[in-house]
Amino acid sequence: MTALLSVPTRRAAWRAAWSERLPERALVELDAATPAQLSEVRHALVWRPPPGLWARLPKLELAFALGAGVDGILSGLGGAASLPASVPLIRLHDAGMAAQMVDYHVYAALHFQRDFDDYARDQGAERWRPRDVRGGRLRVGVLGLGAMGLAVARALAGLGFPVAGWTRRGRGGVDDGVERYAGLEGLDELLARTDLLMALLPHTPETAGLLDAARLARLPEGAAIVNAGRGSLIDEAALLAAIDGGRLRGAFLDVSAVEPLPEGHPFWAHPRIRVTPHVAAQTLIGPAIEQVAAGLEALEAGRSLASLPGLVDRSVGY
């Protein structure tokens, strides 16, 4: 069966990884494929699909998103029509990204734990000002306990941080040293006990604007935020107001409502905000192709689609 590759960058590396892992399977690139080849495509490997792609694949049976986020595929962001409801979608499930997320969030946690934000401002002012080391660990709250969020929560708990996690659905309790909260009521409880909030949620209609001015105000005074989920989660104006007003200490932002972050945006030069260009966890081609290959082979061996890791539930958007 023919598979299609549609990615904006690193195409040669994707092709090479596919050929090494699945040498017997045909793979065509969108830009080089003929209409006849596209008409026979059964599986598509995509990231940032171009407008009109799905209409050109009449025999498409399964799509793989080459990343953890699928909002651009389901909602048609960027001008691409949504993936037809009849075509199942599988997103990457870890595929080497969880370890990167752990690195990013451990770095951010130590940044605030050891007051490196204050020392950076001291350096800019040529000010030598040692500070006492705080007596205890910051209380961490993790929004989203999927493969990456749970890895982050467990890693920080292992470093001695008191960690709580939140999911939109589920139940409370404690698991692997991570206290769990669920639902909107649970969210308010988690925010109230959190010194360092880490957002790893996907973009869905339910998560868009989740951290608005009212919820940011539920955080203790002096709390900080790390967002490596989606920029749509946070009301950016409310975040700036809370930081500028002194209620919040600062933020690490790997994502923003508009990407790339526009020139002149207040985040760029803000002394209490660190910006990174959506790099907290990047797709690793080898592990990604391995997950795709394992999924295809499992289906051919008779396993059900529902048994595959990363199968997207359209009713919740991830």
N, C-alpha and C positions, 0 to 999 in steps of 0.2 A: 504494500500500500504506500502511496505517496504522502510524504509529509511536507509541510511548508514552513519555512523560516522567515519571519518578518521582525527584524530588529533594526534599530537605528544605528548601532555601532558594533564594532568587534565581530563583524560577520564572518571573516575568515577563521577566526578562532572558534566560533560556534560550529562552522562547517567541519573543521578539523576534529573537534571533539565528538561530533555526531558520527563522522566516518570511522573514527577509531572504535567507538562503542557499538555502533550499529552499522557495520560496513555493508550488510546485505540490503539495507533499506534505502530507498530513494529519498533524497531531500532536495527540494527546489527552493531557490530564493525568490522572494516576491518580485524584485526588480528585473530578474532575468527569466521568470517563468512565462510560458506562452499561455494563451487562454485555454488551450487543450490540456496543458498540464494542471492548471488551476482547477479545471472542471473535474479532475480526478483526485484532488486532495481530500484525504480522510482525516488527517491530524494536522493541527497548526500549532507552532511554537511562536508565541508573539510577545512583544513588548511595545507599548505605544502604537497600537495598530492604526494604520492610515484610514482616512475616510473611505467608505465604500468597500472595505476589504471583504466583509462577510458575504455580501451579495455576489462576490466573484467565486465563492466556494460552495457550490450547490450540494456537494456530497460530504461536507464537513460533518464528522461524527464526534470529535472531541478536540478541545482546545486546551493548551497548556500556557499559563501566564508565567513568563520567565522572571518572576519576582514575587514578593509576598503580598503586595497590594494588587487589588483587582478592580478598583473603582473606575479607572479609565477604560476598562473593558466592558464592565457591566452598565455603566452610565453613559458611555459614549463621550467621555471628556476629550477635549482636543479635537472635536469635530467628527470623531469616528462613531458610526452608528453602533448601538449596543449589540452585543453578541446575541444571536437568536436564542430564545428561551428553550428551544429544543436541543441545543448543543451544550453538553456538560462542560464545565470549566474546572481545571485543576491548577491551583497555585503552588508555588514552591513552599515546601514545608521544611524549614530550616535550610537545608542544602548549603551548609557552611556559613549561614548568616547569623545564627544564634551566638556563636563565639565572638563575632565582630560586635554584635550588640552588647554583649557582656563587657568587652573592652571599653566601648564608648561610655557606658553607664558607670562602670567602676571609676573611670577617669573623672567623670563629672561628679560622682559622689565624693571622691577624695578632694576634688577642687574646692567644694564647699565645706567639707569636713575640716580641712586644714587651713581654711581661710585664704586660699591662694587668690581668690578674687580681690580680697583686700590688699594682699601683698603686690598684686599687679598694679593696682592704683597707687600704692606707695612708691613703686619703682618709677612710675610715670612722673610722680612729683618729687623724685630724688629724696625720698623720706625713709629713713632707717627706723623701723618701728616694730620690734619683736612683739608677738602676742602670745598669751598663755594658750597652751593646747587645751581645747575643750575637754571636759571631764567624761562625757559620754558620746556615743554615736548619734548622729542625726537619725530621726525616725523617717524611714523611707516608705512611700506609698507608690505602688506600681499599678497603673491603669492598663488592664489587658494581660491575661495570663495564658496566651497562646504559647506556641513553641518558643518564641523569642522572649516574651514577657516573663514566662516562668523561669527561663534560664537566667535572666537578669535578676529576678527576685531571689532565686536560690543562691546565686553567686554572692550577692550582697549580704544575704543572711549568713553565709559562710564566712564572711569577713567581719561579722559581729554587729552589723546594722540591724536594728529592729525593723522588720519588713512586713508590710501588709499589702495584699493585692486585691484588686477589684475586677469583677466581671459583670457584664450587663445581666447575665442570667446565671443561675446556679445557687449555691448555698454557702453559708459562712462556715467557720471552723478554722482549724490550723492544720497545715500539711507541709512537711519538709521545712519546718521552721517559719513558714509564711502564713500569717493570719489572713483569713479570707473574708471579703465583704462582697455583697451582690445587690443589684438593683439600685434604684435612685436613692432610696433611704440609706442603703449601705454606702453609697458614694459620699453622701454628706458626712457620715460617721468617719469614713476613711480620711476625708479632707481635714477634718478637725484634729486628727492625731498625726498629721504629716508635716515634717519639716522640709522634706525634699520629695517633690512629686515628679514621677517619671511616667510620661504618657507614651504607650506603645499600641494604641488602638488604631484600627483601620478607619478609613472614611466610609461612613454609611449615613443614611438619613437620621439615624438615632444618635450618632456621635458628632455630627456637624454642630459646632457651637456648644458642645457639652460644657466646656470650661468658659462660661460667660462671667460677667462681672460679679454676679451673685455667688457663684461657686468659688471663684477666686477669693472672694471675701471670707469664705469659710476656712481657708487655710490660716494657720497661726501667723501672727505678725513675724516677719523675718524669714518666712519660708521661701524656697527657691523651686524653680520648675525646669525640668528637662523634657523636651518634646522631640522624639525621634519616630513618632507615629505618622500623623498627617497634620499639615498646617491648618486644616479646617477645624480641628478639635478645639482650638483656642481663639477666643475673641481677641485679636491682636491689639485693638485700641484699649480694651479693658486691661490687658496685660501691661501695656506701656503705662497706663494711668496708675496701676497698682505699684509698679516699680518706681516710677517717678515720684509718687506720693509717699514712698518709704514703707509701704505695707509689705511688699515683697522684696526679697534681697537681690534677686536677679534671675537669669535664665540661660540655659544652654539650648539652642534651637538648631536642629538639623533640618527642619522642614518649615515651610511658610505657606500662607494662603495662596500666594502667587509665586511660582517658581519658573525661572530663577528669581531670586529676590530682587525687586526692581532697584535700579540705581537711585540713590537718594532716600531710600527707605530708612526710617528712624532706627531700625535694628542695626544697621551697618556700623554706625559710629557710637552706639550707646555704650557707655562705660560699664554697665552692669549686664550686658547681654553678649554671649558668645554665639557666633553664627558659623555653621559648617554647611557645605553645599550638598545636603542629602547624601551623605556618605557613611552614616553610622553603620549600615550593613549593606554591602554591595553584592550583587549576584556573582557567585563563583561559577564559571562556565562548566568545569568538570563535574562538580557535585550536582549542578542543575541538570545536565544531560543524563547523569546517572539516575536521577529521580524520574525523569521522563522515560528513560529506557526501562526502568524497573516497572513503571506503571503500564507501559505497553505490553511488556512481557507477562505481567500478572493478568492482564485482561485476556490475552491469548491463551493463558493457561487455565482460564475458566473462572478466575476470581471475579467477584462483582465489583462494579464501579464504586459502590458505596464503601468498599473496604479500602480504597486507596487513600493514603494520607494527602491532605491538601484539597480534597474535593470541596468546591465552593457551594455553600447553602445560599441560594439566591434570596431566600426569605429574610436572611439577616445581613446579607451583603458581603460575606467573606467565607 
